Amino acid sequence: MLADDPERRPKKTATDRAVEAIEAAERMFADEMGATLDLSPAAKLALIATIAAAIQAAVAEERQRLT
């Protein structure tokens, strides 16, 4: 089976790994802040969305600067 064989499994790019790390950091930060601030699950999701939007805006700004 493809998924069981490390040699045949599709390789992740550095970008794929970076995206996964950023998404994990967003969730961890929201969980920690949510616990500290006693946020509801909906407020935690809003916090994650806000963080994601800020990261996307920063990436877009940097791409614009580089082109």
PDBQT receptor file of N, H, CA, C and O in Angstrom, charges set to zero:
ATOM      1  N   MET A   1       0.840  -1.172   0.000  1.00  0.00    +0.000 N 
ATOM      2  CA  MET A   1       0.000   0.000   0.000  1.00  0.00    +0.000 C 
ATOM      3  C   MET A   1       0.894   1.247   0.000  1.00  0.00    +0.000 C 
ATOM      4  O   MET A   1       1.904   1.281   0.703  1.00  0.00    +0.000 OA
ATOM      5  N   LEU A   2       0.539   2.243  -0.762  1.00  0.00    +0.000 N 
ATOM      6  H   LEU A   2      -0.281   2.216  -1.333  1.00  0.00    +0.000 HD
ATOM      7  CA  LEU A   2       1.323   3.465  -0.925  1.00  0.00    +0.000 C 
ATOM      8  C   LEU A   2       1.572   4.180   0.395  1.00  0.00    +0.000 C 
ATOM      9  O   LEU A   2       2.702   4.583   0.670  1.00  0.00    +0.000 OA
ATOM     10  N   ALA A   3       0.549   4.343   1.210  1.00  0.00    +0.000 N 
ATOM     11  H   ALA A   3      -0.369   4.016   0.987  1.00  0.00    +0.000 HD
ATOM     12  CA  ALA A   3       0.677   5.092   2.460  1.00  0.00    +0.000 C 
ATOM     13  C   ALA A   3       1.564   4.373   3.469  1.00  0.00    +0.000 C 
ATOM     14  O   ALA A   3       2.133   5.018   4.350  1.00  0.00    +0.000 OA
ATOM     15  N   ASP A   4       1.695   3.050   3.361  1.00  0.00    +0.000 N 
ATOM     16  H   ASP A   4       1.233   2.526   2.646  1.00  0.00    +0.000 HD
ATOM     17  CA  ASP A   4       2.498   2.279   4.304  1.00  0.00    +0.000 C 
ATOM     18  C   ASP A   4       3.973   2.222   3.924  1.00  0.00    +0.000 C 
ATOM     19  O   ASP A   4       4.808   1.882   4.763  1.00  0.00    +0.000 OA
ATOM     20  N   ASP A   5       4.303   2.542   2.705  1.00  0.00    +0.000 N 
ATOM     21  H   ASP A   5       3.625   2.819   2.024  1.00  0.00    +0.000 HD
ATOM     22  CA  ASP A   5       5.677   2.444   2.216  1.00  0.00    +0.000 C 
ATOM     23  C   ASP A   5       6.308   3.832   2.164  1.00  0.00    +0.000 C 
ATOM     24  O   ASP A   5       5.950   4.639   1.306  1.00  0.00    +0.000 OA
ATOM     25  N   PRO A   6       7.253   4.124   3.081  1.00  0.00    +0.000 N 
ATOM     26  CA  PRO A   6       7.876   5.459   3.101  1.00  0.00    +0.000 C 
ATOM     27  C   PRO A   6       8.579   5.823   1.800  1.00  0.00    +0.000 C 
ATOM     28  O   PRO A   6       8.677   7.001   1.458  1.00  0.00    +0.000 OA
ATOM     29  N   GLU A   7       9.072   4.815   1.068  1.00  0.00    +0.000 N 
ATOM     30  H   GLU A   7       8.992   3.858   1.346  1.00  0.00    +0.000 HD
ATOM     31  CA  GLU A   7       9.762   5.083  -0.192  1.00  0.00    +0.000 C 
ATOM     32  C   GLU A   7       8.802   5.525  -1.297  1.00  0.00    +0.000 C 
ATOM     33  O   GLU A   7       9.201   6.254  -2.205  1.00  0.00    +0.000 OA
ATOM     34  N   ARG A   8       7.551   5.095  -1.231  1.00  0.00    +0.000 N 
ATOM     35  H   ARG A   8       7.226   4.502  -0.493  1.00  0.00    +0.000 HD
ATOM     36  CA  ARG A   8       6.582   5.403  -2.274  1.00  0.00    +0.000 C 
ATOM     37  C   ARG A   8       5.629   6.524  -1.892  1.00  0.00    +0.000 C 
ATOM     38  O   ARG A   8       4.879   7.023  -2.730  1.00  0.00    +0.000 OA
ATOM     39  N   ARG A   9       5.661   6.922  -0.611  1.00  0.00    +0.000 N 
ATOM     40  H   ARG A   9       6.271   6.517   0.070  1.00  0.00    +0.000 HD
ATOM     41  CA  ARG A   9       4.778   7.985  -0.121  1.00  0.00    +0.000 C 
ATOM     42  C   ARG A   9       5.184   9.319  -0.758  1.00  0.00    +0.000 C 
ATOM     43  O   ARG A   9       6.376   9.602  -0.880  1.00  0.00    +0.000 OA
ATOM     44  N   PRO A  10       4.223  10.132  -1.160  1.00  0.00    +0.000 N 
ATOM     45  CA  PRO A  10       4.570  11.447  -1.729  1.00  0.00    +0.000 C 
ATOM     46  C   PRO A  10       5.375  12.266  -0.721  1.00  0.00    +0.000 C 
ATOM     47  O   PRO A  10       5.056  12.293   0.468  1.00  0.00    +0.000 OA
ATOM     48  N   LYS A  11       6.414  12.928  -1.206  1.00  0.00    +0.000 N 
ATOM     49  H   LYS A  11       6.673  12.906  -2.172  1.00  0.00    +0.000 HD
ATOM     50  CA  LYS A  11       7.282  13.732  -0.346  1.00  0.00    +0.000 C 
ATOM     51  C   LYS A  11       6.639  15.091  -0.096  1.00  0.00    +0.000 C 
ATOM     52  O   LYS A  11       6.031  15.681  -0.989  1.00  0.00    +0.000 OA
ATOM     53  N   LYS A  12       6.782  15.573   1.126  1.00  0.00    +0.000 N 
ATOM     54  H   LYS A  12       7.276  15.094   1.852  1.00  0.00    +0.000 HD
ATOM     55  CA  LYS A  12       6.292  16.908   1.455  1.00  0.00    +0.000 C 
ATOM     56  C   LYS A  12       7.383  17.921   1.139  1.00  0.00    +0.000 C 
ATOM     57  O   LYS A  12       8.565  17.684   1.389  1.00  0.00    +0.000 OA
ATOM     58  N   THR A  13       6.970  19.034   0.594  1.00  0.00    +0.000 N 
ATOM     59  H   THR A  13       6.010  19.227   0.391  1.00  0.00    +0.000 HD
ATOM     60  CA  THR A  13       7.921  20.096   0.315  1.00  0.00    +0.000 C 
ATOM     61  C   THR A  13       8.157  20.908   1.589  1.00  0.00    +0.000 C 
ATOM     62  O   THR A  13       7.436  20.765   2.576  1.00  0.00    +0.000 OA
ATOM     63  N   ALA A  14       9.166  21.747   1.548  1.00  0.00    +0.000 N 
ATOM     64  H   ALA A  14       9.752  21.863   0.746  1.00  0.00    +0.000 HD
ATOM     65  CA  ALA A  14       9.434  22.631   2.684  1.00  0.00    +0.000 C 
ATOM     66  C   ALA A  14       8.236  23.537   2.935  1.00  0.00    +0.000 C 
ATOM     67  O   ALA A  14       7.920  23.847   4.084  1.00  0.00    +0.000 OA
ATOM     68  N   THR A  15       7.576  23.959   1.879  1.00  0.00    +0.000 N 
ATOM     69  H   THR A  15       7.832  23.707   0.945  1.00  0.00    +0.000 HD
ATOM     70  CA  THR A  15       6.392  24.808   2.018  1.00  0.00    +0.000 C 
ATOM     71  C   THR A  15       5.265  24.049   2.711  1.00  0.00    +0.000 C 
ATOM     72  O   THR A  15       4.584  24.601   3.575  1.00  0.00    +0.000 OA
ATOM     73  N   ASP A  16       5.066  22.787   2.336  1.00  0.00    +0.000 N 
ATOM     74  H   ASP A  16       5.620  22.338   1.635  1.00  0.00    +0.000 HD
ATOM     75  CA  ASP A  16       4.042  21.963   2.992  1.00  0.00    +0.000 C 
ATOM     76  C   ASP A  16       4.314  21.854   4.483  1.00  0.00    +0.000 C 
ATOM     77  O   ASP A  16       3.404  22.001   5.299  1.00  0.00    +0.000 OA
ATOM     78  N   ARG A  17       5.570  21.594   4.838  1.00  0.00    +0.000 N 
ATOM     79  H   ARG A  17       6.309  21.474   4.175  1.00  0.00    +0.000 HD
ATOM     80  CA  ARG A  17       5.927  21.464   6.247  1.00  0.00    +0.000 C 
ATOM     81  C   ARG A  17       5.773  22.792   6.976  1.00  0.00    +0.000 C 
ATOM     82  O   ARG A  17       5.345  22.813   8.130  1.00  0.00    +0.000 OA
ATOM     83  N   ALA A  18       6.114  23.896   6.326  1.00  0.00    +0.000 N 
ATOM     84  H   ALA A  18       6.463  23.879   5.389  1.00  0.00    +0.000 HD
ATOM     85  CA  ALA A  18       5.966  25.215   6.950  1.00  0.00    +0.000 C 
ATOM     86  C   ALA A  18       4.498  25.532   7.200  1.00  0.00    +0.000 C 
ATOM     87  O   ALA A  18       4.150  26.052   8.260  1.00  0.00    +0.000 OA
ATOM     88  N   VAL A  19       3.644  25.229   6.247  1.00  0.00    +0.000 N 
ATOM     89  H   VAL A  19       3.926  24.807   5.386  1.00  0.00    +0.000 HD
ATOM     90  CA  VAL A  19       2.209  25.464   6.403  1.00  0.00    +0.000 C 
ATOM     91  C   VAL A  19       1.670  24.657   7.577  1.00  0.00    +0.000 C 
ATOM     92  O   VAL A  19       0.907  25.174   8.392  1.00  0.00    +0.000 OA
ATOM     93  N   GLU A  20       2.067  23.388   7.663  1.00  0.00    +0.000 N 
ATOM     94  H   GLU A  20       2.687  22.968   7.001  1.00  0.00    +0.000 HD
ATOM     95  CA  GLU A  20       1.617  22.548   8.779  1.00  0.00    +0.000 C 
ATOM     96  C   GLU A  20       2.091  23.110  10.120  1.00  0.00    +0.000 C 
ATOM     97  O   GLU A  20       1.342  23.109  11.097  1.00  0.00    +0.000 OA
ATOM     98  N   ALA A  21       3.327  23.586  10.164  1.00  0.00    +0.000 N 
ATOM     99  H   ALA A  21       3.936  23.587   9.371  1.00  0.00    +0.000 HD
ATOM    100  CA  ALA A  21       3.872  24.142  11.408  1.00  0.00    +0.000 C 
ATOM    101  C   ALA A  21       3.143  25.416  11.812  1.00  0.00    +0.000 C 
ATOM    102  O   ALA A  21       2.845  25.615  12.989  1.00  0.00    +0.000 OA
ATOM    103  N   ILE A  22       2.857  26.273  10.848  1.00  0.00    +0.000 N 
ATOM    104  H   ILE A  22       3.099  26.111   9.892  1.00  0.00    +0.000 HD
ATOM    105  CA  ILE A  22       2.136  27.516  11.142  1.00  0.00    +0.000 C 
ATOM    106  C   ILE A  22       0.728  27.211  11.629  1.00  0.00    +0.000 C 
ATOM    107  O   ILE A  22       0.260  27.815  12.594  1.00  0.00    +0.000 OA
ATOM    108  N   GLU A  23       0.051  26.284  10.971  1.00  0.00    +0.000 N 
ATOM    109  H   GLU A  23       0.431  25.794  10.186  1.00  0.00    +0.000 HD
ATOM    110  CA  GLU A  23      -1.304  25.928  11.393  1.00  0.00    +0.000 C 
ATOM    111  C   GLU A  23      -1.301  25.325  12.801  1.00  0.00    +0.000 C 
ATOM    112  O   GLU A  23      -2.188  25.613  13.604  1.00  0.00    +0.000 OA
ATOM    113  N   ALA A  24      -0.314  24.499  13.094  1.00  0.00    +0.000 N 
ATOM    114  H   ALA A  24       0.407  24.265  12.442  1.00  0.00    +0.000 HD
ATOM    115  CA  ALA A  24      -0.215  23.921  14.438  1.00  0.00    +0.000 C 
ATOM    116  C   ALA A  24       0.055  25.018  15.468  1.00  0.00    +0.000 C 
ATOM    117  O   ALA A  24      -0.512  25.003  16.561  1.00  0.00    +0.000 OA
ATOM    118  N   ALA A  25       0.914  25.960  15.116  1.00  0.00    +0.000 N 
ATOM    119  H   ALA A  25       1.374  25.972  14.228  1.00  0.00    +0.000 HD
ATOM    120  CA  ALA A  25       1.213  27.074  16.034  1.00  0.00    +0.000 C 
ATOM    121  C   ALA A  25      -0.025  27.923  16.282  1.00  0.00    +0.000 C 
ATOM    122  O   ALA A  25      -0.262  28.363  17.407  1.00  0.00    +0.000 OA
ATOM    123  N   GLU A  26      -0.811  28.153  15.245  1.00  0.00    +0.000 N 
ATOM    124  H   GLU A  26      -0.619  27.796  14.331  1.00  0.00    +0.000 HD
ATOM    125  CA  GLU A  26      -2.057  28.907  15.402  1.00  0.00    +0.000 C 
ATOM    126  C   GLU A  26      -2.974  28.224  16.407  1.00  0.00    +0.000 C 
ATOM    127  O   GLU A  26      -3.519  28.867  17.304  1.00  0.00    +0.000 OA
ATOM    128  N   ARG A  27      -3.138  26.905  16.245  1.00  0.00    +0.000 N 
ATOM    129  H   ARG A  27      -2.695  26.382  15.517  1.00  0.00    +0.000 HD
ATOM    130  CA  ARG A  27      -4.014  26.153  17.148  1.00  0.00    +0.000 C 
ATOM    131  C   ARG A  27      -3.478  26.159  18.581  1.00  0.00    +0.000 C 
ATOM    132  O   ARG A  27      -4.237  26.335  19.533  1.00  0.00    +0.000 OA
ATOM    133  N   MET A  28      -2.168  25.964  18.725  1.00  0.00    +0.000 N 
ATOM    134  H   MET A  28      -1.551  25.821  17.951  1.00  0.00    +0.000 HD
ATOM    135  CA  MET A  28      -1.572  25.947  20.068  1.00  0.00    +0.000 C 
ATOM    136  C   MET A  28      -1.726  27.311  20.738  1.00  0.00    +0.000 C 
ATOM    137  O   MET A  28      -2.073  27.388  21.917  1.00  0.00    +0.000 OA
ATOM    138  N   PHE A  29      -1.471  28.387  19.992  1.00  0.00    +0.000 N 
ATOM    139  H   PHE A  29      -1.190  28.325  19.034  1.00  0.00    +0.000 HD
ATOM    140  CA  PHE A  29      -1.594  29.721  20.546  1.00  0.00    +0.000 C 
ATOM    141  C   PHE A  29      -3.038  29.995  20.955  1.00  0.00    +0.000 C 
ATOM    142  O   PHE A  29      -3.297  30.512  22.042  1.00  0.00    +0.000 OA
ATOM    143  N   ALA A  30      -3.966  29.646  20.083  1.00  0.00    +0.000 N 
ATOM    144  H   ALA A  30      -3.756  29.225  19.200  1.00  0.00    +0.000 HD
ATOM    145  CA  ALA A  30      -5.376  29.876  20.398  1.00  0.00    +0.000 C 
ATOM    146  C   ALA A  30      -5.807  29.059  21.612  1.00  0.00    +0.000 C 
ATOM    147  O   ALA A  30      -6.564  29.549  22.450  1.00  0.00    +0.000 OA
ATOM    148  N   ASP A  31      -5.333  27.821  21.714  1.00  0.00    +0.000 N 
ATOM    149  H   ASP A  31      -4.718  27.423  21.034  1.00  0.00    +0.000 HD
ATOM    150  CA  ASP A  31      -5.669  27.000  22.882  1.00  0.00    +0.000 C 
ATOM    151  C   ASP A  31      -5.120  27.623  24.157  1.00  0.00    +0.000 C 
ATOM    152  O   ASP A  31      -5.825  27.705  25.162  1.00  0.00    +0.000 OA
ATOM    153  N   GLU A  32      -3.869  28.061  24.123  1.00  0.00    +0.000 N 
ATOM    154  H   GLU A  32      -3.295  27.995  23.306  1.00  0.00    +0.000 HD
ATOM    155  CA  GLU A  32      -3.254  28.671  25.308  1.00  0.00    +0.000 C 
ATOM    156  C   GLU A  32      -3.943  29.988  25.681  1.00  0.00    +0.000 C 
ATOM    157  O   GLU A  32      -4.247  30.230  26.849  1.00  0.00    +0.000 OA
ATOM    158  N   MET A  33      -4.181  30.830  24.683  1.00  0.00    +0.000 N 
ATOM    159  H   MET A  33      -3.934  30.634  23.734  1.00  0.00    +0.000 HD
ATOM    160  CA  MET A  33      -4.843  32.112  24.957  1.00  0.00    +0.000 C 
ATOM    161  C   MET A  33      -6.286  31.884  25.378  1.00  0.00    +0.000 C 
ATOM    162  O   MET A  33      -6.806  32.575  26.253  1.00  0.00    +0.000 OA
ATOM    163  N   GLY A  34      -6.923  30.909  24.747  1.00  0.00    +0.000 N 
ATOM    164  H   GLY A  34      -6.500  30.348  24.036  1.00  0.00    +0.000 HD
ATOM    165  CA  GLY A  34      -8.306  30.591  25.108  1.00  0.00    +0.000 C 
ATOM    166  C   GLY A  34      -8.407  30.151  26.554  1.00  0.00    +0.000 C 
ATOM    167  O   GLY A  34      -9.326  30.553  27.266  1.00  0.00    +0.000 OA
ATOM    168  N   ALA A  35      -7.466  29.326  26.992  1.00  0.00    +0.000 N 
ATOM    169  H   ALA A  35      -6.718  28.999  26.413  1.00  0.00    +0.000 HD
ATOM    170  CA  ALA A  35      -7.471  28.871  28.383  1.00  0.00    +0.000 C 
ATOM    171  C   ALA A  35      -7.163  30.030  29.323  1.00  0.00    +0.000 C 
ATOM    172  O   ALA A  35      -7.801  30.174  30.366  1.00  0.00    +0.000 OA
ATOM    173  N   THR A  36      -6.187  30.852  28.957  1.00  0.00    +0.000 N 
ATOM    174  H   THR A  36      -5.669  30.735  28.110  1.00  0.00    +0.000 HD
ATOM    175  CA  THR A  36      -5.802  31.987  29.797  1.00  0.00    +0.000 C 
ATOM    176  C   THR A  36      -6.937  32.992  29.931  1.00  0.00    +0.000 C 
ATOM    177  O   THR A  36      -7.200  33.510  31.016  1.00  0.00    +0.000 OA
ATOM    178  N   LEU A  37      -7.605  33.259  28.815  1.00  0.00    +0.000 N 
ATOM    179  H   LEU A  37      -7.392  32.838  27.934  1.00  0.00    +0.000 HD
ATOM    180  CA  LEU A  37      -8.676  34.255  28.802  1.00  0.00    +0.000 C 
ATOM    181  C   LEU A  37     -10.052  33.645  29.013  1.00  0.00    +0.000 C 
ATOM    182  O   LEU A  37     -11.056  34.357  29.018  1.00  0.00    +0.000 OA
ATOM    183  N   ASP A  38     -10.104  32.327  29.189  1.00  0.00    +0.000 N 
ATOM    184  H   ASP A  38      -9.289  31.748  29.185  1.00  0.00    +0.000 HD
ATOM    185  CA  ASP A  38     -11.360  31.605  29.374  1.00  0.00    +0.000 C 
ATOM    186  C   ASP A  38     -12.318  31.866  28.203  1.00  0.00    +0.000 C 
ATOM    187  O   ASP A  38     -13.487  32.201  28.397  1.00  0.00    +0.000 OA
ATOM    188  N   LEU A  39     -11.789  31.702  26.985  1.00  0.00    +0.000 N 
ATOM    189  H   LEU A  39     -10.840  31.429  26.828  1.00  0.00    +0.000 HD
ATOM    190  CA  LEU A  39     -12.585  31.933  25.778  1.00  0.00    +0.000 C 
ATOM    191  C   LEU A  39     -13.461  30.731  25.469  1.00  0.00    +0.000 C 
ATOM    192  O   LEU A  39     -13.105  29.590  25.763  1.00  0.00    +0.000 OA
ATOM    193  N   SER A  40     -14.594  31.002  24.879  1.00  0.00    +0.000 N 
ATOM    194  H   SER A  40     -14.883  31.929  24.640  1.00  0.00    +0.000 HD
ATOM    195  CA  SER A  40     -15.478  29.927  24.420  1.00  0.00    +0.000 C 
ATOM    196  C   SER A  40     -14.862  29.282  23.175  1.00  0.00    +0.000 C 
ATOM    197  O   SER A  40     -13.964  29.859  22.563  1.00  0.00    +0.000 OA
ATOM    198  N   PRO A  41     -15.335  28.098  22.799  1.00  0.00    +0.000 N 
ATOM    199  CA  PRO A  41     -14.842  27.479  21.569  1.00  0.00    +0.000 C 
ATOM    200  C   PRO A  41     -15.020  28.390  20.343  1.00  0.00    +0.000 C 
ATOM    201  O   PRO A  41     -14.145  28.438  19.478  1.00  0.00    +0.000 OA
ATOM    202  N   ALA A  42     -16.126  29.096  20.269  1.00  0.00    +0.000 N 
ATOM    203  H   ALA A  42     -16.837  29.056  20.971  1.00  0.00    +0.000 HD
ATOM    204  CA  ALA A  42     -16.356  30.004  19.135  1.00  0.00    +0.000 C 
ATOM    205  C   ALA A  42     -15.348  31.146  19.145  1.00  0.00    +0.000 C 
ATOM    206  O   ALA A  42     -14.860  31.557  18.092  1.00  0.00    +0.000 OA
ATOM    207  N   ALA A  43     -15.039  31.653  20.320  1.00  0.00    +0.000 N 
ATOM    208  H   ALA A  43     -15.435  31.319  21.175  1.00  0.00    +0.000 HD
ATOM    209  CA  ALA A  43     -14.059  32.740  20.417  1.00  0.00    +0.000 C 
ATOM    210  C   ALA A  43     -12.665  32.237  20.047  1.00  0.00    +0.000 C 
ATOM    211  O   ALA A  43     -11.880  32.971  19.446  1.00  0.00    +0.000 OA
ATOM    212  N   LYS A  44     -12.350  30.983  20.403  1.00  0.00    +0.000 N 
ATOM    213  H   LYS A  44     -12.987  30.386  20.891  1.00  0.00    +0.000 HD
ATOM    214  CA  LYS A  44     -11.064  30.404  20.006  1.00  0.00    +0.000 C 
ATOM    215  C   LYS A  44     -10.975  30.309  18.487  1.00  0.00    +0.000 C 
ATOM    216  O   LYS A  44      -9.939  30.624  17.902  1.00  0.00    +0.000 OA
ATOM    217  N   LEU A  45     -12.069  29.873  17.843  1.00  0.00    +0.000 N 
ATOM    218  H   LEU A  45     -12.911  29.618  18.318  1.00  0.00    +0.000 HD
ATOM    219  CA  LEU A  45     -12.076  29.797  16.382  1.00  0.00    +0.000 C 
ATOM    220  C   LEU A  45     -11.903  31.179  15.760  1.00  0.00    +0.000 C 
ATOM    221  O   LEU A  45     -11.206  31.330  14.757  1.00  0.00    +0.000 OA
ATOM    222  N   ALA A  46     -12.530  32.171  16.349  1.00  0.00    +0.000 N 
ATOM    223  H   ALA A  46     -13.096  32.048  17.164  1.00  0.00    +0.000 HD
ATOM    224  CA  ALA A  46     -12.376  33.543  15.847  1.00  0.00    +0.000 C 
ATOM    225  C   ALA A  46     -10.925  34.000  16.005  1.00  0.00    +0.000 C 
ATOM    226  O   ALA A  46     -10.386  34.677  15.129  1.00  0.00    +0.000 OA
ATOM    227  N   LEU A  47     -10.300  33.633  17.111  1.00  0.00    +0.000 N 
ATOM    228  H   LEU A  47     -10.738  33.083  17.823  1.00  0.00    +0.000 HD
ATOM    229  CA  LEU A  47      -8.898  33.977  17.332  1.00  0.00    +0.000 C 
ATOM    230  C   LEU A  47      -8.020  33.309  16.283  1.00  0.00    +0.000 C 
ATOM    231  O   LEU A  47      -7.124  33.949  15.731  1.00  0.00    +0.000 OA
ATOM    232  N   ILE A  48      -8.262  32.037  16.003  1.00  0.00    +0.000 N 
ATOM    233  H   ILE A  48      -8.989  31.517  16.451  1.00  0.00    +0.000 HD
ATOM    234  CA  ILE A  48      -7.493  31.332  14.973  1.00  0.00    +0.000 C 
ATOM    235  C   ILE A  48      -7.681  32.014  13.620  1.00  0.00    +0.000 C 
ATOM    236  O   ILE A  48      -6.712  32.201  12.884  1.00  0.00    +0.000 OA
ATOM    237  N   ALA A  49      -8.906  32.383  13.287  1.00  0.00    +0.000 N 
ATOM    238  H   ALA A  49      -9.694  32.231  13.884  1.00  0.00    +0.000 HD
ATOM    239  CA  ALA A  49      -9.176  33.046  12.004  1.00  0.00    +0.000 C 
ATOM    240  C   ALA A  49      -8.450  34.381  11.921  1.00  0.00    +0.000 C 
ATOM    241  O   ALA A  49      -7.926  34.738  10.866  1.00  0.00    +0.000 OA
ATOM    242  N   THR A  50      -8.413  35.117  13.017  1.00  0.00    +0.000 N 
ATOM    243  H   THR A  50      -8.839  34.827  13.874  1.00  0.00    +0.000 HD
ATOM    244  CA  THR A  50      -7.726  36.409  13.041  1.00  0.00    +0.000 C 
ATOM    245  C   THR A  50      -6.225  36.225  12.849  1.00  0.00    +0.000 C 
ATOM    246  O   THR A  50      -5.590  36.962  12.095  1.00  0.00    +0.000 OA
ATOM    247  N   ILE A  51      -5.664  35.230  13.542  1.00  0.00    +0.000 N 
ATOM    248  H   ILE A  51      -6.180  34.631  14.154  1.00  0.00    +0.000 HD
ATOM    249  CA  ILE A  51      -4.230  34.954  13.405  1.00  0.00    +0.000 C 
ATOM    250  C   ILE A  51      -3.913  34.537  11.969  1.00  0.00    +0.000 C 
ATOM    251  O   ILE A  51      -2.951  35.020  11.371  1.00  0.00    +0.000 OA
ATOM    252  N   ALA A  52      -4.725  33.640  11.425  1.00  0.00    +0.000 N 
ATOM    253  H   ALA A  52      -5.506  33.247  11.910  1.00  0.00    +0.000 HD
ATOM    254  CA  ALA A  52      -4.503  33.179  10.054  1.00  0.00    +0.000 C 
ATOM    255  C   ALA A  52      -4.576  34.336   9.069  1.00  0.00    +0.000 C 
ATOM    256  O   ALA A  52      -3.759  34.413   8.151  1.00  0.00    +0.000 OA
ATOM    257  N   ALA A  53      -5.531  35.230   9.240  1.00  0.00    +0.000 N 
ATOM    258  H   ALA A  53      -6.195  35.167   9.985  1.00  0.00    +0.000 HD
ATOM    259  CA  ALA A  53      -5.660  36.382   8.339  1.00  0.00    +0.000 C 
ATOM    260  C   ALA A  53      -4.437  37.295   8.443  1.00  0.00    +0.000 C 
ATOM    261  O   ALA A  53      -3.965  37.818   7.433  1.00  0.00    +0.000 OA
ATOM    262  N   ALA A  54      -3.930  37.485   9.646  1.00  0.00    +0.000 N 
ATOM    263  H   ALA A  54      -4.314  37.060  10.466  1.00  0.00    +0.000 HD
ATOM    264  CA  ALA A  54      -2.742  38.327   9.832  1.00  0.00    +0.000 C 
ATOM    265  C   ALA A  54      -1.525  37.705   9.166  1.00  0.00    +0.000 C 
ATOM    266  O   ALA A  54      -0.727  38.408   8.546  1.00  0.00    +0.000 OA
ATOM    267  N   ILE A  55      -1.380  36.385   9.293  1.00  0.00    +0.000 N 
ATOM    268  H   ILE A  55      -2.028  35.815   9.797  1.00  0.00    +0.000 HD
ATOM    269  CA  ILE A  55      -0.256  35.700   8.648  1.00  0.00    +0.000 C 
ATOM    270  C   ILE A  55      -0.384  35.780   7.132  1.00  0.00    +0.000 C 
ATOM    271  O   ILE A  55       0.598  36.043   6.439  1.00  0.00    +0.000 OA
ATOM    272  N   GLN A  56      -1.584  35.555   6.615  1.00  0.00    +0.000 N 
ATOM    273  H   GLN A  56      -2.382  35.341   7.178  1.00  0.00    +0.000 HD
ATOM    274  CA  GLN A  56      -1.794  35.625   5.165  1.00  0.00    +0.000 C 
ATOM    275  C   GLN A  56      -1.514  37.027   4.640  1.00  0.00    +0.000 C 
ATOM    276  O   GLN A  56      -0.934  37.178   3.565  1.00  0.00    +0.000 OA
ATOM    277  N   ALA A  57      -1.916  38.048   5.380  1.00  0.00    +0.000 N 
ATOM    278  H   ALA A  57      -2.387  37.925   6.253  1.00  0.00    +0.000 HD
ATOM    279  CA  ALA A  57      -1.659  39.429   4.958  1.00  0.00    +0.000 C 
ATOM    280  C   ALA A  57      -0.162  39.717   4.951  1.00  0.00    +0.000 C 
ATOM    281  O   ALA A  57       0.343  40.376   4.041  1.00  0.00    +0.000 OA
ATOM    282  N   ALA A  58       0.546  39.225   5.963  1.00  0.00    +0.000 N 
ATOM    283  H   ALA A  58       0.136  38.690   6.702  1.00  0.00    +0.000 HD
ATOM    284  CA  ALA A  58       1.993  39.443   6.024  1.00  0.00    +0.000 C 
ATOM    285  C   ALA A  58       2.699  38.729   4.875  1.00  0.00    +0.000 C 
ATOM    286  O   ALA A  58       3.632  39.277   4.289  1.00  0.00    +0.000 OA
ATOM    287  N   VAL A  59       2.265  37.514   4.549  1.00  0.00    +0.000 N 
ATOM    288  H   VAL A  59       1.507  37.069   5.025  1.00  0.00    +0.000 HD
ATOM    289  CA  VAL A  59       2.859  36.775   3.440  1.00  0.00    +0.000 C 
ATOM    290  C   VAL A  59       2.586  37.495   2.124  1.00  0.00    +0.000 C 
ATOM    291  O   VAL A  59       3.487  37.630   1.296  1.00  0.00    +0.000 OA
ATOM    292  N   ALA A  60       1.365  37.955   1.924  1.00  0.00    +0.000 N 
ATOM    293  H   ALA A  60       0.633  37.845   2.597  1.00  0.00    +0.000 HD
ATOM    294  CA  ALA A  60       1.016  38.679   0.692  1.00  0.00    +0.000 C 
ATOM    295  C   ALA A  60       1.841  39.963   0.573  1.00  0.00    +0.000 C 
ATOM    296  O   ALA A  60       2.315  40.303  -0.511  1.00  0.00    +0.000 OA
ATOM    297  N   GLU A  61       2.006  40.662   1.673  1.00  0.00    +0.000 N 
ATOM    298  H   GLU A  61       1.621  40.386   2.554  1.00  0.00    +0.000 HD
ATOM    299  CA  GLU A  61       2.799  41.901   1.665  1.00  0.00    +0.000 C 
ATOM    300  C   GLU A  61       4.252  41.606   1.308  1.00  0.00    +0.000 C 
ATOM    301  O   GLU A  61       4.870  42.342   0.539  1.00  0.00    +0.000 OA
ATOM    302  N   GLU A  62       4.791  40.532   1.868  1.00  0.00    +0.000 N 
ATOM    303  H   GLU A  62       4.288  39.934   2.493  1.00  0.00    +0.000 HD
ATOM    304  CA  GLU A  62       6.179  40.167   1.575  1.00  0.00    +0.000 C 
ATOM    305  C   GLU A  62       6.334  39.739   0.120  1.00  0.00    +0.000 C 
ATOM    306  O   GLU A  62       7.326  40.080  -0.525  1.00  0.00    +0.000 OA
ATOM    307  N   ARG A  63       5.352  38.989  -0.402  1.00  0.00    +0.000 N 
ATOM    308  H   ARG A  63       4.547  38.712   0.123  1.00  0.00    +0.000 HD
ATOM    309  CA  ARG A  63       5.403  38.597  -1.816  1.00  0.00    +0.000 C 
ATOM    310  C   ARG A  63       5.382  39.830  -2.715  1.00  0.00    +0.000 C 
ATOM    311  O   ARG A  63       6.113  39.905  -3.703  1.00  0.00    +0.000 OA
ATOM    312  N   GLN A  64       4.542  40.787  -2.363  1.00  0.00    +0.000 N 
ATOM    313  H   GLN A  64       3.948  40.727  -1.561  1.00  0.00    +0.000 HD
ATOM    314  CA  GLN A  64       4.445  42.023  -3.152  1.00  0.00    +0.000 C 
ATOM    315  C   GLN A  64       5.796  42.765  -3.129  1.00  0.00    +0.000 C 
ATOM    316  O   GLN A  64       6.249  43.297  -4.143  1.00  0.00    +0.000 OA
ATOM    317  N   ARG A  65       6.407  42.783  -1.969  1.00  0.00    +0.000 N 
ATOM    318  H   ARG A  65       6.039  42.351  -1.146  1.00  0.00    +0.000 HD
ATOM    319  CA  ARG A  65       7.671  43.479  -1.817  1.00  0.00    +0.000 C 
ATOM    320  C   ARG A  65       8.770  42.804  -2.651  1.00  0.00    +0.000 C 
ATOM    321  O   ARG A  65       9.656  43.476  -3.178  1.00  0.00    +0.000 OA
ATOM    322  N   LEU A  66       8.704  41.493  -2.762  1.00  0.00    +0.000 N 
ATOM    323  H   LEU A  66       7.984  40.947  -2.334  1.00  0.00    +0.000 HD
ATOM    324  CA  LEU A  66       9.739  40.741  -3.482  1.00  0.00    +0.000 C 
ATOM    325  C   LEU A  66       9.566  40.758  -4.995  1.00  0.00    +0.000 C 
ATOM    326  O   LEU A  66      10.499  40.430  -5.730  1.00  0.00    +0.000 OA
ATOM    327  N   THR A  67       8.382  41.136  -5.466  1.00  0.00    +0.000 N 
ATOM    328  H   THR A  67       7.625  41.402  -4.870  1.00  0.00    +0.000 HD
ATOM    329  CA  THR A  67       8.167  41.140  -6.925  1.00  0.00    +0.000 C 
ATOM    330  C   THR A  67       8.342  42.494  -7.522  1.00  0.00    +0.000 C 
ATOM    331  O   THR A  67       8.195  42.658  -8.733  1.00  0.00    +0.000 OA
TER     332      THR A  67
